[in-house]
């Protein structure tokens, strides 16, 4: 990897970390779940939680990416073929966190509960962990899917 590419990816990581953190602080509910607005749109509590999940998932992914990126540079093992991986994976992590949230909300937590009853710290923690361990989460979801939708041969 060339030095300019490493610098660009480092700036990308830092900017994304700051942006994701800022958006989480903006969306985080207060005790009364007062309305939040982003880009002039009023967000319901459910939409806020979904955005928090996506942001926390992406934050977990970018945290892991930054760790591995800097470690690999330190060991001189960074390759240009991984550049797109580092750029795209936070979006995959955020999306995967949302999918896991839908599965938990629909299957375990029950869809009838109010958003204000959900522990946002717990949901954000799980979302960040799904983002940090995107590959492992995909493998576990694959196992669950294959178990639920097993075909008999």
QUIPE-V30307 format. One record per run of one state. SS is the DSSP state (hx for helix, st for strand, lp for the rest). FROM is the first residue (numbers start at 1). TO is the last residue. Records with the same first field share a line. If there is no record, write none. Layout:
SS = FROM-TO / FROM-TO
//
This chain:
lp = 1-2 / 28-35 / 39-40 / 44-44 / 75-79 / 110-114 / 118-119 / 133-133 / 149-153
hx = 3-27 / 45-74 / 80-109 / 115-117 / 120-132 / 134-148
st = 36-38 / 41-43
//
